[in-house]
Amino acid sequence: MNMNMNVNKEYEVVIIGGGPAGLTAGLYTSRARLNSLLIEKGLVGGQIVTAELVDNYPGFPEGISGFELGQLMHQQARKYGLKDVIAEATGIELREGQKKIKTTEGNFIAKAVIIASGSERRKLGIPGEEKFTGKGVSYCATCDAAFFREVPVAVVGGGDTAITEALHLAKFASKVMVIHRRDQLRATRILQEKAFAEPKIEFLWNTVVEDIEGGDIVQRIRLRQVKTGEKSTLDISGGFISVGLKPNTDYLKSILSLDITGLIITDGKMETEIPGIFAAGDIRHNSARQAITAAGDGATAAIYAEKFISE
Ligand code: NAP
């Protein structure tokens, strides 16, 4: 990443977000010899950097760590001239046929914009969640599992992330309790099979967490069985919350119409209702939310951004 100094202010394409969608878009626009800037607020790679092993990205039959995959994508895009800056996008304005991208590091001007700012972990919004974040409550098992050796932990959620995280935690914790609000997992079958076969993983079905309690660190959670209303407590040392993703689109509300979940509606060219503004990856309505589909969206958006600019 650049140190945010000497960064030009005008580009043909500005890409917001450095996950698989943004990095692939940057690879394609740079190879099309379009002067391109990628804006990323943190580490490049996006959500995937927290995946210990990505084993469904074609071309890596043994799997690859999410961090390494992100680094390789970045390296490849930079090889063709993609510039990048560490900044957070705060808005987009239309200005005389051009787009002004407002960021925490100043404004940038572009002919076309590709929005690929992805999503962040959704919170449960229950008492104790905020207080104990970093003190036993975590949103990233890959980052924090090693702190929970030989102690009981809980994972809340029933999707791919929850089950992937439960499997990872089982390597460290004494027991992993998966707490799911229904009696069927949403996660893909292969992950379910692995989790059901792992002796350290147990399931609490039709159950929600109502409260997280402790002293300096988490000690227990209060649970409610949704069918019977029965209440109980579970002693844990760590609580991992994996209840889905929230799109990073708050900064776009004034310029784009979003669906009720905050996702951006595009056409098949990944173009939004505003000509020259494209969206790619998790942030897009109807996205399959996989690294490979995000990369595909990024390539499509870049190809049509190039056409938009040349026309
Ligand atoms: P997700 O698929 O949206 O699943 C969220 C889970 O949390 C669901 O089981 C949901 O329950 C539960 N949930 C939501 N709100 C809740 C609440 N307030 N209280 C309790 N439980 C709640 O999210 P994800 O697992 O983070 O996955 C996001 C996307 O990334 C998915 O498209 C997924 O396929 C993809 N992904 C893929 C992989 C992989 O391919 N290996 C790995 C990780 C993520 P319900 O089931 O009842 O709705």
Boltz pocket constraint, residues with backbone or C-beta under 6 A from the ligand:
constraints:
  - pocket:
      binder: B
      contacts: [[A, 56], [A, 123], [A, 124], [A, 156], [A, 157], [A, 158], [A, 159], [A, 160], [A, 161], [A, 162], [A, 164], [A, 179], [A, 180], [A, 181], [A, 182], [A, 184], [A, 185], [A, 186], [A, 207], [A, 208], [A, 242], [A, 243], [A, 244], [A, 245], [A, 288], [A, 289], [A, 290]]
      max_distance: 6.0
